[in-house]
Every structure is written in structure tokens, then in C-alpha cells.
Amino acid sequence: MYNLINKLGLAGLFLAAALAIAVSPAPAWAAQDAPAGEKTEEGQAASKKKTFSLDDVVVRGETTRQTLDSMGATVLDHDQIVDRVYTTPLDMLTLSPGISIQQYHQGGTASAFQMRGFTSCSHGPDAAIFLDGVPLNETDGYADTNIIIPEEIDRVEVIKGPASALYGNYASAGVVHFITIKQGDFSRLKARYGSFNTQDVVFTMARRDGQLDQVYAGQVYHTDGYQDNSNWDKQNAAGRWTYRFTERFDATFGFRFFNSTWDAPGYIPQAVYDSRPSSAVSDVNGGKKKRFDGRVDLRYKLTEQSKLMFYTWGYSQDFTRWYQNWISPSQRQGSDYGNERLFQRSVFGAGISYNFKGELLSRATSLILGVDYMREDDQRERWNLVVGQGRNRGSKYEDYDLKLNTTSLYGEFDFAVLKPLRLILGARLDSFSGDLDDRMPASNYDLDGPNVFSPKAGLVYTVMPDWELFANYGRGFALPRDKDLFKDSDLNPSIRSQYEVGTRAKPAQWLDASLVFWRLDTTDDLQARLDDPTKQENAGETRRQGVEVAANVYPAEHWYVHGDYAYIDSEYLKYTSGGVSYDGNTLSSVPDHVVNLEAGYHPPLGLGGRVRYRYVSDRYLNSANTMVLDGHSVVSAQLNYTFSPKYRLELDVVNLFDEKYTNYGGYTNGEMTYAPEDPLSVYLTLRVHF
């Protein structure tokens, strides 16, 4: 990692200082945690992991916070994420170091995020996204997090890279697992109104009645949007019931319904972005989606140290999108340009896992063994749109059914080799099969394989209470997307290997910090072909590496200061396309630097608030490194007043200094296109706890 630190320059000195602070023992270590309302990220994760028990293993052999000790992972808790203004729920990931968002601002169309130098996360195949154990990724990797209500989330586990044996396909850049509240006794109402006629009403309720736990959540949302043609409406409802039949056996049933319709502004060209960024390309772009899902979990405690879990789930959805980018003067009325997409999808999954937490050979031990099965049935059709004819369908050019079966075996073993040293070993085997019925032109393809083995290993060394060193190795993979998996036998899965070393420490009650060095190498990396971006190719070898540092300081009662910094170095090691070598070039859309700073005061009653600063550096938009998207610095703030434990009023100002910037840049019809971020905007929120 010496070369990486050398590249950092002054930032390297800052990191070295932060490491010295993080690992230097204080005269007296903290006897108790800081107040929960004042802690963020690693501080909360550190306090929660100490109380882990077998009962905390909830779904899918879910990664425990104890296992997360060996990874550069972040756990975002309910109190951190719930009282913020998000363009979409995906924005909550910016609370984790090193993640940047490509916010498309196309209504209900899923945006993307960058993690560990991979830029198509959630709008492509590079990150696995889960909601209560149900995978949100579709066969091309697309994952719609708009179905999530932040107020119903208990925590978000953000696992960087292919570190966990519990996740396989799409998990090479990492995993984001949204986990909802399963029990409680509360009623909460959020009513928000703000800029662009944004209205957001959320109601959540939980009840415990003897052997039955009930949790309900509902949302009604509308915004006119900053740009023209940006209306967006969505309705979201969810319910979960847990019944304890005996002390050993309990079951949970959950459902979710989601409905959304929207208009979208499209991506505006340079001249429009410069002169009137609130413009829309046209009134053509937009979409609609309906989705319903359900899940059943059965849990049986075999002994006080072991548990058996069975789960099954499924969902169906209909998704329509109209997409037409800006029309250049050379495109004539009546010509084909843009498309209507109709995607119908139904999915079924089931699994069983064995979980043990106890002792083996008088050493603390935990074990997870499991098997998962998932069957996806996607029906996809596309029609051309015609210039000048709005959303009316032109000729059909795509029509196919895709069925994909995934069977996964996984295991993870955590063993205290010595009292201060834990060894974590894991592995999984993912097997794929299916068939493709392509009707344009009529053809059929069968899939038998690939079968991909992914080993994992980690170490955690406790130097002293509240000071840990960790290291891990994980290998993951990415499959060719969608139809390419079936039709192009020359494409191989990308193999991605990550190495991490780091430390977490809490040298005093008023301070916690973490530092992670990582490297992620890819062979047979899958990239869009330069001569035909609709097709993929194995683009040789790439390397992504970096540093993430985070610290929380609690200088006085109810005060906190948070800071995190990430440096990301990404490059093609070996990549030639169209006879041109890109060796040594930076990967597209990856910023070198991401910084978050936040300071706040949150008393239990009275006046409070916070100020947040975020910086994302420039990044190249193409493999040739000839197009650059400017970086940005944005400040947002909140002023709040808590009248009583029942009533709280919040005033949020987003983009306080009215910075003109964008998180997305593209290239269409010979010039750059953009999705501008919101200018200065204000939101007033009332929260009521019954």
C-alpha cells in the first residue's frame, strides 16, 4: 500500500495523523457509550456489536455485526438516517465513507451509486441490494430502492467489496442490506412540505401484544420537481407480523405494495444546462411501476446456541418507462428515436440456514451454513418512439422471456483462535441455469452454468478493549448482464479479488475512529464496448484501491462532530478496445476524493440542529479520459425544535449556498448531457410520536 499512500500527498499526512489518534490508547478507556442520539456510523456499530446474541440473527443467515468486525463495513442505524431530506432513499448511502451518487433525477427510475470504484451499483450489476433478505437486483443488476420508506428502516448494513460469504451475484463491489423494524410499541407520523411542491406523509406503527408483534408503514409522496416535466407520485405500504408460538418457534409474515407514476425531464444538453437548467428535454420521458411482494420466515431454536431458519419470498412487478433523449437538429420528424420499455417480472425464492453461536474447544465460535434458491422470470418488450409523436408506440424491436435459476451454498465460520484473535473463514458456490426465448428474431438459448466458487477469509485482533485491527480477503464475481449471459458464450464472469486491512478504535468516550486500506483487482472486467455500448466485452484487467478514514468526536453533552474522507485510485491495468490501448487510464465516473463533514447539537428538548458539508471531486466520463465532469461542494443544514417527546419541528435547507452542480453527466448527439441537482431548497417537517 506504500504507493497508494505516496499518491495521497498531504492527504497521506492527514491519514497518518488520524491513524495515530485512532490506535493510541488513552489513559482510561471509555466505560460507557456516548448517548445514542449523538453517535454516528462506526460509533453506533461498536456499541451494538457488544450485545449480539443468537436472537439477533433474523433473516437469510444475516450478517451479524460481530462478523462485520473483519470488514470495512458501515452500519447506519435508524436515528442516523430518519430525520434527513433525501432526493431518493438511495441518498442515505452518502452517510457511509467513499460512496458517491449518480442521481439521475428521472422520477421513479433507479439512480446509481459508486462504491469501491464501481459506478453502476443499483443501476447495473456491481452491487447486491437487499430489503429484509429479499434481493432487489433484477437480471441486469438494476435495483429500485424507491420502494423503501426510510422511517421504517431499523438499520442499513453497507458491506464494501466481496467480503461476505452470505452474498454472491452482484456483490463484487459490495452489499447494501436495508433491514426494517420488526418490533416495538410506537406510533409515528411525519408530515413534510417543501420546495417544488414536495409533499411527503409517512405513518409507522408497531405494537407488541403478548405473543404477537405487528409493524405497519405507509407513505404518500408527491413532488413537482425542480425541472419541467418532473411530477412524481408514489404510494408505499408495508406490514409485518411476528408470532411466537412457543419459546423455541416463531414465524414472521411480511408484505409490501408499491405504486408509482412519474414524468421525467430527460438529460439536457450543455447549452440548456448553462442557460436554463430547470428545462426538460420534452414531455415524453416518464414511467410507471406497480410491485407487490411477500415473505415468510420460520425460526426454530434447536438449543440455546443454535437456530434453524427457513424462509420463502416472492414478488411481481410491472414497469413501464418512456425514454427519449434530447433531439438534435439532424433528427427529423417521424424518425425513430428513444423507446418505450415494458418489463414484467415475477420472482420466487426460498432458503434454509443453520446458525450456531457458542463454544467449540472452549473457544467462542459462530457458524452459519445455508442454501438459497431463486427463480426469476422476466418478460421484456421494447418499442421505438417516433420523433414528434410523444409516447405513442412505433415499431417493436425487442421481445423476449428470460428465466434464470440461481442455487447457492454458503458457509461462514468465526472462531476465537486465541482470546484476542478471531479467524473468520467463508465460502460460497453459486450455480446458474435457465433459458432465453427471444422472439426478435425467433431463437432459443439454454444456460447451464457458470458455477462460481468464492472463498473468503478474515482476521480480527483485539489489541485492547475498544481497539481492533482487522484484515480480510474476499473473491467475488460479476456475470454478463441480461441476454448477454445466454447469447454470448465468449464472455466470462468477471473475477474480483479484494484485500482489506484496517483498524477501529474508541480511545476515549468522546472519540471513535476507523481507518481502512483496500485493493480490489478484477480480471475479465466487463465493460461496454466502445463501438457498440449496448454490448459488453471482457476488458482485460482493472485495479481499484483506496483509503477510507472516519472519526466521530463528542466534545460536550449533546454535541457531535463527524468527518470521513475517501481516496479512490482506479485504473485500467490492461485494456485494449478497437485497437486502442487504455492501459493506465482512470476508470470512468470514479471520483478521486469524497469528503463528508458534519457538526450538530441534539438535545432531548428545545432547539437543535446540524450543518453538513459534502465534497466530491472531478471524474472522467469516458475511458479515453477526454471528458470531465466537474466536482462540487455542497452545504446543507437543519434547524429543529423538540417541543416534547411527542412533537418535533424540523427546518431543512438543502444546498444552502445555491451551488449549481450535477452528479450525472453523459454524452449524446455529439455533446455532454446533464441531470442538474436541486438548487437551494427548503423543507418543513413535523414529527409526532403518539
N, C-alpha and C positions, 0 to 999 in steps of 0.2 A: 504493500500500500504506500511505500515511500514516494513513488512517482505521483500518486494521486495527491498526497499532502503537498508535494512540491508545486503542483499546479495551482494549489489554492492561494499561494502567496500570503497576503495579510490575513485572509480568512483562515489559513492554517494556524497562524498565531492565536487567533480567537479560539479555534477549536482546541488547541493545546491548553490554553488557559482554562477553558470550560472543562476539559478532562481533568486537569489538576484539581479544580474545585470539586468535581464530581467524585473523585476517588480519594480525596484526602479525608481521613477520619477526623471528625470533630471531637473535642474533649468529652462530650457526653452525647450519646445518640438519642434520637427522639424517643420518648417514652410513649407518646400517643400521636395519632394523626392530627393534622390540622382540620378545622371544621370542614365538613363535606361540601358545603356551598362555596368554599373558597379554593377548591382544588381542581386541577385540570389534568387531563391525559395521564402521563405516567404516574403522577402522584396518586390519583384515584385507583389506578390499576394496582399499584403497590399495596395500598391498604386493603383492597378487596381480596387479593390472592391469599392473604394470610388466613382467611376464614373459609377457604374452599373445602367443601365436603362432597361426598358422593351424590348428595341430593342436587348439587349444582349442575350435574351432567343432565341436560334437558333433552336435546334433540340430536339425532344423527351422529351419536358419538361426539358431540360438540366439543370443539377445542376448549380445554379448561384454561383458566387464567394461569394456573401453575405451569402448564405446558408452554404457554406464551412467553414464559421467562427466557426461553432459549432463542427467541426470535426478536427481530427488530419490529415488533408489533405495537400497535396503539389500541387501547380500549377507551372508547368515548362513552361516557355514562350519560344517563338521562338529563341530569342537571346541566351538563355542558352544552347539550345540543338543543334543548327545548325552547329557550327564550331568545331565539335569533330569527332574523329575516333571511329566507333563502329564496333565490330565484327558482330553483327546483331542489328537492330533498338531497340531490347529489352534492350540493354545495357544502353539506356538513362534513364532507371528507377533507375540506381545506383545514379542518382542525387537527389533522394529522400531518406531521412534517413531510415535506417533499412532494406533496400531491398538488397538481395544478389541474384546472378545469377548462375544458373546451366547451364553453356554454354556447350552444348553437342558437338559442332564442327562437326556436321553431315550434313553439307551443308544446304539445304533448310528445314531440319527437325526442327520444332519449338523447341527452348530451353525452359527452365523453370525458374521461379524465386521464391524466398521465400519472403513472406510478412506476417507480424504478426504471424510468426511461422508456416505458411502453406507452404509446399515446392513444391507442384505440380501445382502452378499457371502458366497458359498458356500451360502447357503440361498435364493438368488434370483439375479437376472440382472446384478448390478452389478460383479462381478469375475471375470476369467478365471483358472481354476485348472488347472495342468498338472502332470503327472508324467512326466518324461522325454519331453516333447513330445507326450504323449497328453492331450487335453483331458478333464477330469473333469466339466465342466458338462454337464448334461442340457438338454433343450429348454426347461425352465422356469428354467434357470440353476443349479439345485441341483447341488452338487458335494460328494461324500463323500470327505473326506480321511482317514477312518478306515482306509482301505486302506494308508496309509503307515506304514512302520516307521522311526522317527527314526534308529535306529542304521545304516540303510543309506543315509542321505542324505549326499551329499557337500557340497551347498550348497543354499540357498534364495534365489532372486532375487525380491525384492519391489519391483515397479515401481509407483510411485504415479501414478495418473491415466492417461489415454490417451496416454502419451508415446512408446511404441514402435510402429513400423510393422510389427513382426513379429506383432502380436496384434490381433484385430478384435472379433468378437462377444463380449460380456460384459466387455470390457477397459476400460470407461469409468472405473470407479473405480480400476482398476489390474490388475496381473497378479501372481499368485504361482506361481512355477515351481519345483517340487521336482525336484532333479536328483540321481540316485543315483550311488553309487560305481561306476566302470566297470573299474577295475583296481587291483591291489595284491598283496600277499603277506602275509596275516594270517589268524588265526582268533580270533574274539572271542565271548565268552559273557557275557550279562547275566542275572542271576537276581535278581528283586526280590520282596519280600513286604512288605505294609504294611496300613494301616488298611482296614477294611471287607473284610477277607479278599482283598485285591488281590494277585494273582499274575501276574507278567509275566516270561516267559522268552524271550530273543531270542538267536539264534545267527547270526553273519555270518562269511563266509569268502571270501577272494579268493586266487586262485593265478595266477601267470604262468608258463607253461611254453612257452618258445620263442615260437612264433607265436600261441599261444592264451592269452587272458585269460578267467578264469572268476570270477564273483561269485555268491554264494548268500546268501539271507537267509530266516530263518524266525522266526515268532513264535507263541506260545501265551499267551493272555491271559484272565484271569477276574477279576471283581470282584463282590462282593455289593452294592456301592454304599452310600452314606450313607443314602438314603431307603429306605423299604419298597418292595418290588416293583422292585428295581433290579439284578437279576442281569444280567450281560453277559459273554458268551463270544465270543471271536473267534480265528480261526486264519488266519495270513497266510504265504504262501510266495512267493518270487521267485527268479529266476535269470537271469543274463545271460552270454552267451558272445561274445567278440570274437576273430575270426580274421584275421590279416594274411596275405593270400595273396601279396602282393608288397609292395615298398616303397611302391607307389602305391595299392594297392587293399586295402581291409579291409571287414569286414562284422560287424554285431552282431545277435544274436537275443536277445530277452528275453521272459519270460512272467511272469505274476503270477496267483496264485489266492487268493481271499479268501472266507471263510465266517464269518458272524456271526449270533448269535441273542441276543435280549435281552428283558427285561421293563423297563417304564418306569413311573415314578411319576406321570406327568401333571403338570399345573400346579396347585398348591394355592392355595386362596383365602386372603384376608387373615387371617381368624380362625385358620386352621390354621397359617399361616406364623408368626403371633405366638405360638401356644401350643405347637405340636409340629412344627417344620419338617421332621423326618425322616419325616413321614407321606407316604403316597401317596394319590392320588385314589381308586384302586381297583386291582384286579388285572387290569384289562382291557388297559391300554396295553402295547405291546411291538412286536416285529418280527423279521424275519429277512432275510438277504441272502446271495446267492451271486454271485460275479463271477469271470470268467476273461478275461484279456487277453493279447495278444501283439504284438510289434513287431519289424520287421526294418529295419535301416539298412544301406545300401550307400554307401561313400565312395570316391571316386576322385580322386587328386591329379593334376590336369591339368599343373600346373607347380609350382615351389616356392612360387609366390604364389597359386595358385588351386586350388579344390577343387569337385567336383561331388558332391552328396549326393542320394540317393533314399531315401525311407522309406515304409513302409506299416504299418498297425496296425489292430487291431480288438479289440472286446471284447463280451461278452454278460453280462447280469446279470438276476437275478430278485430283486425287492424286495417284501416284504410288510410293511405296517405297520397295527397296530390302534391307533386313536386315539379316546379318549373323554375329554373334559374333565370337570371336577368337576360333579356332578349337583345342581342346586338343588332345594329342596323343591317347587317348582312343576312339576317334571318327573316324570310318573307312570310307574310300572312299565308296560312294554310300549310306550312311546313311542319313536320314532326319535331317537337322539342319538349322535353320533360316527359313525365309519366304518371299514371295512377297505379298504385300498388295495393293489392288486396291479399293480405296474409291471414289465413285461418289456421289456428294451431290448437292441438289438444295433446296433453302430456299426462302420462301416468308414471308414478314412481313408488317404490317400496324398498324397505331395507330392514336389517336387524343388526343389532350391535350388542356386544358383551363389554361391560365396564367393571373394572376392579380397582379398588383403592384400599391398600392395606400394607402388609409387610410380607416380604419374601426374604428368607435367610436373615431375618431380624433387621432388614433394611426397608425403608419406606419405598413403596412400589405402587405404580399405577399402570394399568393396561387397558387398551381399547382394541377390540377386534370387531370388524364389521364387513357386511356385504351390502351393496346397493345395486338396484336395477332401475333403469329409466327407459321408457319408450316415448319417443317424440314423433308426432305425425303433423307435418307441415304441408299445407296446400297453398301454393303461391301463384298469383297471376299478375301480369303487368300489361297495361295498355299505353300506347303513345298518347300524349297530349298534343294538340294541334295549336299552333300559334294563332291567337285571335279567337279561339273557341272555348276559352275558360276551362272548366273542369269536365267538359264533355269528352267521353272516351273516343279515341281514334282507333287505329288498328291494334289488335293484340299481338304482342311479340314474345310473351313468356307465359308458360302454363305447365306446372309440374307438381307432383306429390313426392314428398321425401319422408321416409320412415327411418329413424335412427335408433338403434338399441345400444345402450351402454350398460355393461356389467362391471362392477368394481369391487375388488377385495382390498381391504386396507387394515393396517395394524400399527399401533404406536405403543412403545414400551418405555416407561420412565422409571429408572432405578437409581437409588442412592448408593453409589459405589463406595463412597466414604460419606461421613456425616455432612461435610461441606460440599461434596461433589456429586452432581447428578448426571447420569448418562441417559440420553433420550435417543432411541432408535425407532425408525419407522420405515414403512414401505407400502406401496400400493401397486396393484395391477389393474389397468383399465383396458377393457376389450370392447371393440366396436363392430357392429354389423348392421345391415339394413338394406334398403332398396330404394331406387330412384325411378319414378315413372315420369319421363319427360315427354310432353305431348307436342313440343315445338322445337325440332322435328320429333316425330314419334320414335322413342328409343327407351330402352330399359337398362338399368345398371344395378348389379348386385355388389354389396360390400361385405367382405369377410376379413376383418382386421382394419386397422392395425391393432396389435396388442402391445401396450406400452407399460414398461416397468419403471417405477420411480422410487429410488431409495432416498432416505433422509437420515440425518444424524445430528445430534446436538449435545452440548455440554453446558452446564451451569455450575459455576463455582462461587460459593458464598464466602467472601473474604472475611466478613464480619456482619453482624445484623444490619440490614438495610444497605448492604453494598454487595452487588453481584457482578461477576464477569460472565459473559456467555459467548458461545461460538456455535455456528451450525453450518451444515452443508445440505442442500436440497436440490434434487433434479426434477424438473417438470417438463412439460411439452405443450405444444400448440398444434392443432390439426388444421389442415387446409379447410377453408370455410365452405359451408353450404354445398352447392353442387360440385365444386372442385374436389371435394373429398371422394366423390363417387366417380367422377368422369376423368380426372387427370391422374393416371397411375404413375406419372413421373414425379409427382410431388410427394415429398417425405414430411412426416411430422417434424416440426422444429423441436430440437432438444435444448433445454435451457438449464444451466447449472449455476447455482448461486452459492456464494461464500459470504458469511457474515461474522464479524466479531464486534463486541460492544460491551458496554457497562451501564448499569443503572445504580444510582446511589441516592440515599437520603441522609446526608451527613448531619443535618440538624432539622428540628421541627419546622423551621422556616424555609427550607430549601430541599428540592429534589431535582435530579438532573439525569440525562441519559445521553449516550454517545454511541453511534453505530457506524462502522465502516462496512461497505458491501461491494461485491463484484458479481455481475451476472453475465455470463458468456452464453452465446447462442450459436449453434451450428444449424445449417439448413434453414436460416431465418426466412420466414415467409413475408414477402414484400409484394406490393402491387407492381406489375410490370410497367415500365415507363412508356412502352409503345401501345399498351392497352391496359389502363388502370382497372378494368373490370376483371382481369385475370391475375393470378398470382404466380410467383416463381420462388424457388429456394435461392435466397440471395446471399449465399456464402456464409460468412461469419461476422458477428457483431459483438461488441463489448459495451456494457453499461456498468458504471461503477460510481460510487459516490460516498458522501458522508452526511449523516443526519445528527443534529445535536438539538436538544431541547432542555429547557430549565424552567422551573416554577419557583418563585420567591414569594413568601408571605411575610411582608415587612411589619405588619401590625394587624390587629384583630379586624377581620372582615375585608382586608386589603389583599390583593394578589397582583403579581406581575408575571406574565408568561412570555417566553421567547423561544422560537425554533428557527433553525436555519438548515437548508439542504443544498449541497453542491452535487450536481449530476453531470458526469462526463460520459458522453455516448459517442461511439464512432463505428464506422464500418471497418472491420479488420480485413475483410476480403469480399469484395462485391463488384462484379462487372456485369453491366446490362447494356445491350445494344452496342457492344464493342467499346464502351466507355468504362474505365475503372473509377470507382468511387472510394477506393481504399484511403483511409484516413479522414474521410469526410464525416461531419457530425450528422447524426440521425435527425430526421425532420421532426419538427414540432416539440422538441425537448428543450426546455429552458435550462440554463446552467445553474441558476440560483433561484431559490424560493425562500422568502423570509416572512415570518408572522411575528408580530409583537402585539401584546395586549396588556392593558392595565385596568383594574376595576376595583370597585368598592361595593360590597353587597351585604349590608346589614340586614338582620331579620325583619326590621321595621324601619320605615322612614325612607329618606332619599338615598339612592344609589345610582350606579352607572358604570360604564366602561368605555374605553377607546381602543380601537383595533386598527393596526397598520399592516398592510399586506403588499409585498413586492414580488413580482415575477419578472425575470429578465427576458431579453430578446431571445427569439429562437428562429432557426431556419425553417422554411416551409417546404423545401424540396431537397432531394438527395444531392443535387449539384451544389447546394449551399449558395445559390444566387438570389434567393428571395428571403426577405427577413420580415418577421412580424415584431413590431416594437413591443418592448416590455412596458410595465406600468406599475405605479404606486398608488394605492387606494387607501383612504382612511374612512372608517365608519364609526359611529358612536351610538350609545344608548343612554338615556336618562330614564330612571324608573323610580316609582314611589310605591312602597308597600304600606297600604293603609292598615291592614290587619292580616293575620294568617289567611284570611279568606279573599282579600281583594288586593290586586296589584295592577298598576298602570305603567305602560312602557311607551316611550317615545324613541323610535329608531330613526337615525339619519344615515342613509346608505350613500356612499360616495360623497362624503362631506364637502370636499373641495371641487366637486363637479368635474372630475377628471374625464377627458374623452379618451376612451380606450376600447379594446376588443380582446376577448380571449380566443377568438377564432378568426383565422384567415385562410382563404382558399384561392384558387386560380381558375378562372373560367373565361372563355371567349377572349383569350389573349391578355387578360389583366386580373389584378387582385380583386377579391371579393371579401366582404366582411359581415359579421354579425355584431353590431355595436352593443356594448354594455349599457345599462341604465345610467342616465345622468343622476345628479343629486335628486334623491327621492326620500320621502318622509312617510313613516307608518306609525299609527297609534294603535296600541293593543291593550285590551282589558282582559285580565285573567281572573277567574273566580273559582275558588275551591269551596265546594259545598261541604 
